[in-house]
């Protein structure tokens, strides 16, 4: 027996298509939660908290866009 929440999420596949795309393999998901599960299971990444911004280069979690911009300077040597 499937939960109504699961069925509701699943039906988005048929009506809306994927809106959350994995930046590593371009696989699409209907919810951010499914994308996080995919990142953990298929890519071995640690699941980021929903309120964090993930650095695309090294997977560091930042709290704000400004913090991410500062973090990006470490990749640029600045």
Phi and psi in radians as a Rosetta constraint file:
Dihedral C 1 N 2 CA 2 C 2 CIRCULARHARMONIC -1.667 0.35
Dihedral N 2 CA 2 C 2 N 3 CIRCULARHARMONIC 2.530 0.35
Dihedral C 2 N 3 CA 3 C 3 CIRCULARHARMONIC -1.273 0.35
Dihedral N 3 CA 3 C 3 N 4 CIRCULARHARMONIC 2.715 0.35
Dihedral C 3 N 4 CA 4 C 4 CIRCULARHARMONIC -1.151 0.35
Dihedral N 4 CA 4 C 4 N 5 CIRCULARHARMONIC -0.543 0.35
Dihedral C 4 N 5 CA 5 C 5 CIRCULARHARMONIC -1.135 0.35
Dihedral N 5 CA 5 C 5 N 6 CIRCULARHARMONIC -0.732 0.35
Dihedral C 5 N 6 CA 6 C 6 CIRCULARHARMONIC -1.120 0.35
Dihedral N 6 CA 6 C 6 N 7 CIRCULARHARMONIC -0.793 0.35
Dihedral C 6 N 7 CA 7 C 7 CIRCULARHARMONIC -1.097 0.35
Dihedral N 7 CA 7 C 7 N 8 CIRCULARHARMONIC -0.709 0.35
Dihedral C 7 N 8 CA 8 C 8 CIRCULARHARMONIC -1.066 0.35
Dihedral N 8 CA 8 C 8 N 9 CIRCULARHARMONIC -0.796 0.35
Dihedral C 8 N 9 CA 9 C 9 CIRCULARHARMONIC -1.110 0.35
Dihedral N 9 CA 9 C 9 N 10 CIRCULARHARMONIC -0.737 0.35
Dihedral C 9 N 10 CA 10 C 10 CIRCULARHARMONIC -1.123 0.35
Dihedral N 10 CA 10 C 10 N 11 CIRCULARHARMONIC -0.657 0.35
Dihedral C 10 N 11 CA 11 C 11 CIRCULARHARMONIC -1.119 0.35
Dihedral N 11 CA 11 C 11 N 12 CIRCULARHARMONIC -0.412 0.35
Dihedral C 11 N 12 CA 12 C 12 CIRCULARHARMONIC -1.082 0.35
Dihedral N 12 CA 12 C 12 N 13 CIRCULARHARMONIC -0.510 0.35
Dihedral C 12 N 13 CA 13 C 13 CIRCULARHARMONIC -1.014 0.35
Dihedral N 13 CA 13 C 13 N 14 CIRCULARHARMONIC -0.692 0.35
Dihedral C 13 N 14 CA 14 C 14 CIRCULARHARMONIC -1.446 0.35
Dihedral N 14 CA 14 C 14 N 15 CIRCULARHARMONIC -0.528 0.35
Dihedral C 14 N 15 CA 15 C 15 CIRCULARHARMONIC -1.772 0.35
Dihedral N 15 CA 15 C 15 N 16 CIRCULARHARMONIC -0.560 0.35
Dihedral C 15 N 16 CA 16 C 16 CIRCULARHARMONIC -2.046 0.35
Dihedral N 16 CA 16 C 16 N 17 CIRCULARHARMONIC -0.451 0.35
Dihedral C 16 N 17 CA 17 C 17 CIRCULARHARMONIC 1.387 0.35
Dihedral N 17 CA 17 C 17 N 18 CIRCULARHARMONIC 3.073 0.35
Dihedral C 17 N 18 CA 18 C 18 CIRCULARHARMONIC -1.330 0.35
Dihedral N 18 CA 18 C 18 N 19 CIRCULARHARMONIC 2.354 0.35
Dihedral C 18 N 19 CA 19 C 19 CIRCULARHARMONIC -2.014 0.35
Dihedral N 19 CA 19 C 19 N 20 CIRCULARHARMONIC -0.170 0.35
Dihedral C 19 N 20 CA 20 C 20 CIRCULARHARMONIC -2.052 0.35
Dihedral N 20 CA 20 C 20 N 21 CIRCULARHARMONIC 1.985 0.35
Dihedral C 20 N 21 CA 21 C 21 CIRCULARHARMONIC -1.976 0.35
Dihedral N 21 CA 21 C 21 N 22 CIRCULARHARMONIC 2.323 0.35
Dihedral C 21 N 22 CA 22 C 22 CIRCULARHARMONIC -1.207 0.35
Dihedral N 22 CA 22 C 22 N 23 CIRCULARHARMONIC 2.224 0.35
Dihedral C 22 N 23 CA 23 C 23 CIRCULARHARMONIC -1.339 0.35
Dihedral N 23 CA 23 C 23 N 24 CIRCULARHARMONIC -0.212 0.35
Dihedral C 23 N 24 CA 24 C 24 CIRCULARHARMONIC -1.579 0.35
Dihedral N 24 CA 24 C 24 N 25 CIRCULARHARMONIC -0.625 0.35
Dihedral C 24 N 25 CA 25 C 25 CIRCULARHARMONIC -2.277 0.35
Dihedral N 25 CA 25 C 25 N 26 CIRCULARHARMONIC 0.007 0.35
Dihedral C 25 N 26 CA 26 C 26 CIRCULARHARMONIC 1.144 0.35
Dihedral N 26 CA 26 C 26 N 27 CIRCULARHARMONIC 0.284 0.35
Dihedral C 26 N 27 CA 27 C 27 CIRCULARHARMONIC -1.318 0.35
Dihedral N 27 CA 27 C 27 N 28 CIRCULARHARMONIC 2.403 0.35
Dihedral C 27 N 28 CA 28 C 28 CIRCULARHARMONIC -1.749 0.35
Dihedral N 28 CA 28 C 28 N 29 CIRCULARHARMONIC 2.592 0.35
Dihedral C 28 N 29 CA 29 C 29 CIRCULARHARMONIC -2.391 0.35
Dihedral N 29 CA 29 C 29 N 30 CIRCULARHARMONIC 2.618 0.35
Dihedral C 29 N 30 CA 30 C 30 CIRCULARHARMONIC -1.375 0.35
Dihedral N 30 CA 30 C 30 N 31 CIRCULARHARMONIC -0.412 0.35
Dihedral C 30 N 31 CA 31 C 31 CIRCULARHARMONIC -2.299 0.35
Dihedral N 31 CA 31 C 31 N 32 CIRCULARHARMONIC 2.720 0.35
Dihedral C 31 N 32 CA 32 C 32 CIRCULARHARMONIC -1.125 0.35
Dihedral N 32 CA 32 C 32 N 33 CIRCULARHARMONIC -0.566 0.35
Dihedral C 32 N 33 CA 33 C 33 CIRCULARHARMONIC -1.116 0.35
Dihedral N 33 CA 33 C 33 N 34 CIRCULARHARMONIC -0.737 0.35
Dihedral C 33 N 34 CA 34 C 34 CIRCULARHARMONIC -1.144 0.35
Dihedral N 34 CA 34 C 34 N 35 CIRCULARHARMONIC -0.625 0.35
Dihedral C 34 N 35 CA 35 C 35 CIRCULARHARMONIC -1.130 0.35
Dihedral N 35 CA 35 C 35 N 36 CIRCULARHARMONIC -0.734 0.35
Dihedral C 35 N 36 CA 36 C 36 CIRCULARHARMONIC -1.104 0.35
Dihedral N 36 CA 36 C 36 N 37 CIRCULARHARMONIC -0.734 0.35
Dihedral C 36 N 37 CA 37 C 37 CIRCULARHARMONIC -1.077 0.35
Dihedral N 37 CA 37 C 37 N 38 CIRCULARHARMONIC -0.759 0.35
Dihedral C 37 N 38 CA 38 C 38 CIRCULARHARMONIC -1.042 0.35
Dihedral N 38 CA 38 C 38 N 39 CIRCULARHARMONIC -0.781 0.35
Dihedral C 38 N 39 CA 39 C 39 CIRCULARHARMONIC -1.055 0.35
Dihedral N 39 CA 39 C 39 N 40 CIRCULARHARMONIC -0.681 0.35
Dihedral C 39 N 40 CA 40 C 40 CIRCULARHARMONIC -1.261 0.35
Dihedral N 40 CA 40 C 40 N 41 CIRCULARHARMONIC -0.882 0.35
Dihedral C 40 N 41 CA 41 C 41 CIRCULARHARMONIC -1.266 0.35
Dihedral N 41 CA 41 C 41 N 42 CIRCULARHARMONIC -0.776 0.35
Dihedral C 41 N 42 CA 42 C 42 CIRCULARHARMONIC -1.615 0.35
Dihedral N 42 CA 42 C 42 N 43 CIRCULARHARMONIC -0.463 0.35
Dihedral C 42 N 43 CA 43 C 43 CIRCULARHARMONIC -2.044 0.35
Dihedral N 43 CA 43 C 43 N 44 CIRCULARHARMONIC -0.041 0.35
Dihedral C 43 N 44 CA 44 C 44 CIRCULARHARMONIC 1.193 0.35
Dihedral N 44 CA 44 C 44 N 45 CIRCULARHARMONIC 0.353 0.35
Dihedral C 44 N 45 CA 45 C 45 CIRCULARHARMONIC -1.475 0.35
Dihedral N 45 CA 45 C 45 N 46 CIRCULARHARMONIC 2.634 0.35
Dihedral C 45 N 46 CA 46 C 46 CIRCULARHARMONIC -1.307 0.35
Dihedral N 46 CA 46 C 46 N 47 CIRCULARHARMONIC 2.372 0.35
Dihedral C 46 N 47 CA 47 C 47 CIRCULARHARMONIC -1.199 0.35
Dihedral N 47 CA 47 C 47 N 48 CIRCULARHARMONIC 2.107 0.35
Dihedral C 47 N 48 CA 48 C 48 CIRCULARHARMONIC -1.301 0.35
Dihedral N 48 CA 48 C 48 N 49 CIRCULARHARMONIC 2.625 0.35
Dihedral C 48 N 49 CA 49 C 49 CIRCULARHARMONIC -1.174 0.35
Dihedral N 49 CA 49 C 49 N 50 CIRCULARHARMONIC 2.602 0.35
Dihedral C 49 N 50 CA 50 C 50 CIRCULARHARMONIC -1.073 0.35
Dihedral N 50 CA 50 C 50 N 51 CIRCULARHARMONIC -0.459 0.35
Dihedral C 50 N 51 CA 51 C 51 CIRCULARHARMONIC -1.625 0.35
Dihedral N 51 CA 51 C 51 N 52 CIRCULARHARMONIC 0.241 0.35
Dihedral C 51 N 52 CA 52 C 52 CIRCULARHARMONIC -1.943 0.35
Dihedral N 52 CA 52 C 52 N 53 CIRCULARHARMONIC 2.709 0.35
Dihedral C 52 N 53 CA 53 C 53 CIRCULARHARMONIC -1.859 0.35
Dihedral N 53 CA 53 C 53 N 54 CIRCULARHARMONIC 2.292 0.35
Dihedral C 53 N 54 CA 54 C 54 CIRCULARHARMONIC -1.722 0.35
Dihedral N 54 CA 54 C 54 N 55 CIRCULARHARMONIC 2.244 0.35
Dihedral C 54 N 55 CA 55 C 55 CIRCULARHARMONIC -1.172 0.35
Dihedral N 55 CA 55 C 55 N 56 CIRCULARHARMONIC 2.239 0.35
Dihedral C 55 N 56 CA 56 C 56 CIRCULARHARMONIC -1.286 0.35
Dihedral N 56 CA 56 C 56 N 57 CIRCULARHARMONIC -0.289 0.35
Dihedral C 56 N 57 CA 57 C 57 CIRCULARHARMONIC -1.596 0.35
Dihedral N 57 CA 57 C 57 N 58 CIRCULARHARMONIC -0.611 0.35
Dihedral C 57 N 58 CA 58 C 58 CIRCULARHARMONIC -2.387 0.35
Dihedral N 58 CA 58 C 58 N 59 CIRCULARHARMONIC 0.058 0.35
Dihedral C 58 N 59 CA 59 C 59 CIRCULARHARMONIC 1.196 0.35
Dihedral N 59 CA 59 C 59 N 60 CIRCULARHARMONIC 0.330 0.35
Dihedral C 59 N 60 CA 60 C 60 CIRCULARHARMONIC -1.216 0.35
Dihedral N 60 CA 60 C 60 N 61 CIRCULARHARMONIC 2.461 0.35
Dihedral C 60 N 61 CA 61 C 61 CIRCULARHARMONIC -1.670 0.35
Dihedral N 61 CA 61 C 61 N 62 CIRCULARHARMONIC 2.254 0.35
Dihedral C 61 N 62 CA 62 C 62 CIRCULARHARMONIC -2.064 0.35
Dihedral N 62 CA 62 C 62 N 63 CIRCULARHARMONIC 2.626 0.35
Dihedral C 62 N 63 CA 63 C 63 CIRCULARHARMONIC -1.442 0.35
Dihedral N 63 CA 63 C 63 N 64 CIRCULARHARMONIC -0.569 0.35
Dihedral C 63 N 64 CA 64 C 64 CIRCULARHARMONIC -2.368 0.35
Dihedral N 64 CA 64 C 64 N 65 CIRCULARHARMONIC 2.810 0.35
Dihedral C 64 N 65 CA 65 C 65 CIRCULARHARMONIC -1.047 0.35
Dihedral N 65 CA 65 C 65 N 66 CIRCULARHARMONIC -0.622 0.35
Dihedral C 65 N 66 CA 66 C 66 CIRCULARHARMONIC -1.126 0.35
Dihedral N 66 CA 66 C 66 N 67 CIRCULARHARMONIC -0.704 0.35
Dihedral C 66 N 67 CA 67 C 67 CIRCULARHARMONIC -1.141 0.35
Dihedral N 67 CA 67 C 67 N 68 CIRCULARHARMONIC -0.675 0.35
Dihedral C 67 N 68 CA 68 C 68 CIRCULARHARMONIC -1.117 0.35
Dihedral N 68 CA 68 C 68 N 69 CIRCULARHARMONIC -0.733 0.35
Dihedral C 68 N 69 CA 69 C 69 CIRCULARHARMONIC -1.055 0.35
Dihedral N 69 CA 69 C 69 N 70 CIRCULARHARMONIC -0.736 0.35
Dihedral C 69 N 70 CA 70 C 70 CIRCULARHARMONIC -1.129 0.35
Dihedral N 70 CA 70 C 70 N 71 CIRCULARHARMONIC -0.718 0.35
Dihedral C 70 N 71 CA 71 C 71 CIRCULARHARMONIC -1.096 0.35
Dihedral N 71 CA 71 C 71 N 72 CIRCULARHARMONIC -0.678 0.35
Dihedral C 71 N 72 CA 72 C 72 CIRCULARHARMONIC -1.047 0.35
Dihedral N 72 CA 72 C 72 N 73 CIRCULARHARMONIC -0.446 0.35
Dihedral C 72 N 73 CA 73 C 73 CIRCULARHARMONIC -1.096 0.35
Dihedral N 73 CA 73 C 73 N 74 CIRCULARHARMONIC -0.481 0.35
Dihedral C 73 N 74 CA 74 C 74 CIRCULARHARMONIC -1.163 0.35
Dihedral N 74 CA 74 C 74 N 75 CIRCULARHARMONIC -0.510 0.35
Dihedral C 74 N 75 CA 75 C 75 CIRCULARHARMONIC -1.392 0.35
Dihedral N 75 CA 75 C 75 N 76 CIRCULARHARMONIC -0.426 0.35
Dihedral C 75 N 76 CA 76 C 76 CIRCULARHARMONIC -1.624 0.35
Dihedral N 76 CA 76 C 76 N 77 CIRCULARHARMONIC -0.050 0.35
Dihedral C 76 N 77 CA 77 C 77 CIRCULARHARMONIC 1.375 0.35
Dihedral N 77 CA 77 C 77 N 78 CIRCULARHARMONIC 0.316 0.35
